Amino acid sequence: MTVEQVEQGPRRVARTVAVPASADDVFALADPHRHGELDGSGTVCDTVSGPRRLSQGARFSVAMKQFGVRYRITSTVTRFEDGRLVEWSSPAGHRWRWELTPLTPTSTRVTETFDYSTVPAVQGKVFELLGVPRKNAAGIEATLRQLASRYARA
């Protein structure tokens, strides 16, 4: 499985991979309680509160850990298309998006995007100075490899 970079414009970091599973199976990622098991960045913890399945406008809270510091964020779903797309906004204003495109009945293209084009320019520059886009690209790649290999084993 090859994770590929996707160009989506300035201040968007996106990667994609073909997963050997149906879009319905992969869309289980709409359960925020499973984000910790899918996360390749090592920042998402298993402590989640919120619905078992996301929907437009749903809110969920996730325990996080970065640089040895634990914290909690509450995000709001900003876009939702059942079986195809889920996007949420974090408290800092950036967005995370998962898009699923069926390739065959048993394979799906999954694209994950960290979109910080939605934050003020100064905040975006701070993200860049701190290396957030680069770090998130590595986390996305690890997440997508993990997701694809999970279904390859099934």
C-alpha contacts under 8 A as a table, 3 or more apart, distances in Angstrom:
res1	aa1	res2	aa2	distance
1	M	17	V	7.07
1	M	18	A	7.06
1	M	19	V	7.99
1	M	145	R	7.27
1	M	148	A	7.07
1	M	149	S	7.88
2	T	17	V	6.18
2	T	18	A	7.72
2	T	145	R	7.82
3	V	15	R	6.45
3	V	16	T	5.55
3	V	17	V	4.81
3	V	18	A	8.00
3	V	141	E	6.34
3	V	144	L	6.98
3	V	145	R	6.86
4	E	15	R	5.44
4	E	16	T	5.28
4	E	17	V	6.43
5	Q	14	A	6.09
5	Q	15	R	4.51
5	Q	16	T	6.47
6	V	13	V	7.69
6	V	14	A	5.20
6	V	15	R	5.30
6	V	16	T	6.69
7	E	12	R	7.88
7	E	13	V	7.68
7	E	14	A	6.83
8	Q	12	R	6.03
8	Q	13	V	7.43
8	Q	14	A	6.99
9	G	12	R	5.99
10	P	117	S	6.88
11	R	115	D	6.19
11	R	116	Y	5.35
11	R	117	S	4.87
11	R	124	G	7.62
12	R	113	T	6.66
12	R	114	F	5.76
12	R	115	D	4.40
12	R	116	Y	6.08
12	R	117	S	6.48
13	V	113	T	5.53
13	V	114	F	5.11
13	V	115	D	6.38
13	V	133	P	6.57
13	V	136	N	7.67
13	V	137	A	6.23
14	A	111	T	6.73
14	A	112	E	5.62
14	A	113	T	4.22
14	A	114	F	6.37
14	A	137	A	7.23
14	A	140	I	7.79
15	R	111	T	5.63
15	R	112	E	5.70
15	R	113	T	6.70
15	R	137	A	7.53
15	R	140	I	6.76
15	R	141	E	6.61
15	R	144	L	7.99
16	T	109	R	6.75
16	T	110	V	5.47
16	T	111	T	4.17
16	T	112	E	6.44
16	T	144	L	7.28
17	V	109	R	5.66
17	V	110	V	5.50
17	V	111	T	6.67
17	V	144	L	6.47
17	V	145	R	7.68
17	V	148	A	7.33
18	A	107	S	6.74
18	A	108	T	5.60
18	A	109	R	4.36
18	A	110	V	6.24
18	A	148	A	7.08
19	V	107	S	5.55
19	V	108	T	5.21
19	V	109	R	6.11
19	V	110	V	6.90
19	V	147	L	7.34
19	V	148	A	4.73
19	V	149	S	7.97
19	V	151	Y	6.88
19	V	152	A	7.69
20	P	106	T	6.02
20	P	107	S	4.42
20	P	108	T	6.58
20	P	148	A	6.77
20	P	151	Y	5.87
20	P	152	A	6.03
21	A	25	D	6.27
21	A	26	V	6.56
21	A	105	P	7.87
21	A	106	T	4.71
21	A	107	S	4.57
21	A	108	T	6.14
21	A	151	Y	6.22
22	S	25	D	5.24
22	S	26	V	6.36
22	S	102	P	6.93
22	S	104	T	7.61
22	S	105	P	5.68
22	S	106	T	4.45
22	S	107	S	5.17
22	S	108	T	5.86
23	A	26	V	5.08
23	A	27	F	5.89
23	A	83	G	6.32
23	A	84	R	7.34
23	A	100	L	6.32
23	A	101	T	7.05
23	A	102	P	5.74
23	A	105	P	7.98
23	A	106	T	7.84
23	A	107	S	7.17
23	A	108	T	5.53
24	D	27	F	5.16
24	D	28	A	7.21
24	D	83	G	5.78
25	D	28	A	5.93
26	V	29	L	6.38
26	V	108	T	7.84
27	F	30	A	5.73
27	F	83	G	5.52
27	F	84	R	7.35
27	F	100	L	7.68
28	A	31	D	5.86
29	L	32	P	6.81
29	L	34	R	6.53
29	L	35	H	6.80
30	A	52	R	7.93
30	A	53	R	5.43
30	A	54	L	5.34
30	A	86	V	6.84
31	D	34	R	5.70
31	D	35	H	7.29
31	D	51	P	7.44
31	D	52	R	5.00
31	D	53	R	4.50
31	D	54	L	6.11
32	P	35	H	5.23
32	P	48	V	6.98
32	P	50	G	7.57
32	P	51	P	7.51
32	P	52	R	6.59
32	P	53	R	7.01
32	P	54	L	7.13
32	P	60	F	7.20
33	H	36	G	7.13
33	H	46	D	6.94
33	H	47	T	7.62
33	H	48	V	5.55
33	H	49	S	7.53
33	H	52	R	6.58
34	R	37	E	5.50
34	R	38	L	6.63
34	R	46	D	7.66
35	H	38	L	5.17
35	H	39	D	5.89
35	H	44	V	7.03
35	H	46	D	7.59
36	G	39	D	5.20
36	G	44	V	5.11
36	G	45	C	5.29
36	G	46	D	5.08
37	E	46	D	7.57
38	L	143	T	5.96
38	L	146	Q	6.86
38	L	147	L	6.45
39	D	42	G	6.33
39	D	43	T	7.48
39	D	44	V	6.29
39	D	139	G	7.48
39	D	142	A	7.75
39	D	143	T	5.21
40	G	139	G	5.12
40	G	140	I	6.64
40	G	141	E	7.50
40	G	142	A	4.56
40	G	143	T	4.01
40	G	144	L	7.73
40	G	146	Q	7.02
41	S	44	V	7.42
41	S	136	N	7.35
41	S	138	A	7.27
41	S	139	G	4.01
41	S	140	I	7.10
41	S	142	A	6.85
41	S	143	T	7.04
42	G	45	C	7.87
42	G	65	K	7.79
42	G	139	G	7.79
43	T	64	M	5.37
43	T	65	K	4.89
43	T	66	Q	5.77
44	V	62	V	7.15
44	V	63	A	6.46
44	V	64	M	4.79
44	V	65	K	6.60
45	C	48	V	7.82
45	C	62	V	7.00
45	C	63	A	5.26
45	C	64	M	5.36
45	C	65	K	7.05
46	D	62	V	7.59
46	D	63	A	6.97
47	T	62	V	5.99
47	T	63	A	5.36
48	V	60	F	7.15
48	V	61	S	5.57
48	V	62	V	4.56
48	V	63	A	6.43
49	S	60	F	5.73
49	S	61	S	5.15
49	S	62	V	6.66
50	G	59	R	6.41
50	G	60	F	4.38
50	G	61	S	6.37
51	P	54	L	6.25
51	P	58	A	7.57
51	P	59	R	7.82
51	P	60	F	6.91
54	L	58	A	5.94
54	L	77	V	7.28
54	L	86	V	7.84
55	S	58	A	5.41
55	S	77	V	6.74
55	S	80	F	5.97
55	S	86	V	7.98
56	Q	77	V	5.49
56	Q	78	T	6.23
56	Q	79	R	5.90
56	Q	80	F	5.21
57	G	76	T	5.95
57	G	77	V	4.89
57	G	78	T	6.07
57	G	79	R	7.88
58	A	76	T	5.71
58	A	77	V	5.35
59	R	74	T	6.70
59	R	75	S	5.61
59	R	76	T	4.47
59	R	77	V	6.42
60	F	74	T	5.51
60	F	75	S	5.59
60	F	76	T	6.69
61	S	72	R	6.71
61	S	73	I	5.49
61	S	74	T	4.10
61	S	75	S	6.31
62	V	72	R	5.58
62	V	73	I	5.57
62	V	74	T	6.47
63	A	70	R	7.11
63	A	71	Y	5.88
63	A	72	R	4.38
63	A	73	I	6.64
64	M	70	R	5.66
64	M	71	Y	5.30
64	M	72	R	5.65
64	M	73	I	7.34
65	K	68	G	6.18
65	K	69	V	5.34
65	K	70	R	4.34
65	K	71	Y	6.22
66	Q	69	V	5.32
66	Q	70	R	6.70
73	I	90	S	7.16
73	I	91	P	6.82
74	T	90	S	6.67
74	T	91	P	6.69
75	S	88	W	6.11
75	S	89	S	5.47
75	S	90	S	4.64
75	S	91	P	6.42
76	T	88	W	5.21
76	T	89	S	5.38
76	T	90	S	6.86
77	V	80	F	7.06
77	V	86	V	7.15
77	V	87	E	5.67
77	V	88	W	4.02
77	V	89	S	6.37
78	T	86	V	7.91
78	T	87	E	5.67
78	T	88	W	5.11
78	T	89	S	6.39
79	R	85	L	7.19
79	R	86	V	5.74
79	R	87	E	5.04
79	R	88	W	6.90
80	F	84	R	7.84
80	F	85	L	5.44
80	F	86	V	4.60
80	F	87	E	6.45
81	E	84	R	5.32
81	E	85	L	4.91
81	E	86	V	6.50
82	D	85	L	6.60
82	D	86	V	7.88
83	G	100	L	7.25
84	R	99	E	5.75
84	R	100	L	4.80
84	R	101	T	6.66
85	L	97	R	7.23
85	L	98	W	5.63
85	L	99	E	4.52
85	L	100	L	6.18
86	V	97	R	5.81
86	V	98	W	5.44
86	V	99	E	6.78
87	E	95	R	6.70
87	E	96	W	5.51
87	E	97	R	4.13
87	E	98	W	6.32
88	W	95	R	5.49
88	W	96	W	5.55
88	W	97	R	6.63
89	S	92	A	8.00
89	S	93	G	5.90
89	S	94	H	5.76
89	S	95	R	4.39
89	S	96	W	6.64
90	S	93	G	5.34
90	S	94	H	5.75
90	S	95	R	6.11
90	S	96	W	7.94
91	P	94	H	7.65
92	A	119	V	7.64
93	G	116	Y	7.45
93	G	118	T	6.39
93	G	119	V	5.55
94	H	114	F	7.36
94	H	115	D	5.73
94	H	116	Y	4.55
94	H	117	S	7.26
94	H	118	T	5.82
94	H	119	V	6.06
95	R	113	T	7.92
95	R	114	F	5.99
95	R	115	D	5.04
95	R	116	Y	6.44
95	R	118	T	7.55
96	W	112	E	7.30
96	W	113	T	5.63
96	W	114	F	4.86
96	W	115	D	6.20
97	R	111	T	7.87
97	R	112	E	5.58
97	R	113	T	5.02
97	R	114	F	6.73
97	R	115	D	7.77
98	W	110	V	6.90
98	W	111	T	5.70
98	W	112	E	4.63
98	W	113	T	6.60
99	E	110	V	5.74
99	E	111	T	5.12
99	E	112	E	6.52
100	L	108	T	6.36
100	L	109	R	5.68
100	L	110	V	4.75
100	L	111	T	6.56
101	T	108	T	5.52
101	T	109	R	5.00
101	T	110	V	6.57
102	P	105	P	6.91
102	P	107	S	6.23
102	P	108	T	4.33
102	P	109	R	6.20
103	L	106	T	7.69
103	L	107	S	5.42
103	L	108	T	5.11
103	L	109	R	6.48
104	T	107	S	5.10
104	T	108	T	6.90
110	V	144	L	7.77
112	E	140	I	6.69
112	E	144	L	7.87
113	T	140	I	7.88
114	F	133	P	7.78
114	F	136	N	7.16
115	D	118	T	6.96
116	Y	119	V	5.66
116	Y	124	G	6.56
117	S	120	P	7.90
117	S	124	G	7.40
119	V	123	Q	6.26
119	V	124	G	6.15
120	P	123	Q	5.35
120	P	124	G	6.26
121	A	124	G	4.99
121	A	125	K	6.19
122	V	125	K	5.09
122	V	126	V	6.32
123	Q	126	V	5.00
123	Q	127	F	6.27
124	G	127	F	5.01
124	G	128	E	6.30
125	K	128	E	4.98
125	K	129	L	6.13
126	V	129	L	5.02
126	V	130	L	6.12
127	F	130	L	5.24
127	F	131	G	6.25
127	F	132	V	5.16
127	F	133	P	6.96
128	E	131	G	5.00
128	E	132	V	5.85
128	E	133	P	6.29
129	L	132	V	7.74
131	G	134	R	5.44
131	G	135	K	6.13
132	V	135	K	5.08
132	V	136	N	5.90
133	P	136	N	5.10
133	P	137	A	6.04
134	R	137	A	5.10
134	R	138	A	6.47
135	K	138	A	5.27
135	K	139	G	6.34
136	N	139	G	4.88
136	N	140	I	5.99
137	A	140	I	5.11
137	A	141	E	6.18
138	A	141	E	5.16
138	A	142	A	6.26
139	G	142	A	5.14
139	G	143	T	6.07
140	I	143	T	5.01
140	I	144	L	6.10
141	E	144	L	5.25
141	E	145	R	6.16
142	A	145	R	5.16
142	A	146	Q	6.07
143	T	146	Q	5.09
143	T	147	L	6.08
144	L	147	L	4.94
144	L	148	A	6.06
145	R	148	A	5.22
145	R	149	S	6.06
146	Q	149	S	5.23
146	Q	150	R	6.06
147	L	150	R	5.20
147	L	151	Y	6.76
148	A	151	Y	5.52
148	A	152	A	6.22
149	S	152	A	4.79
149	S	153	R	6.21
150	R	153	R	5.55
150	R	154	A	6.64
151	Y	154	A	5.02
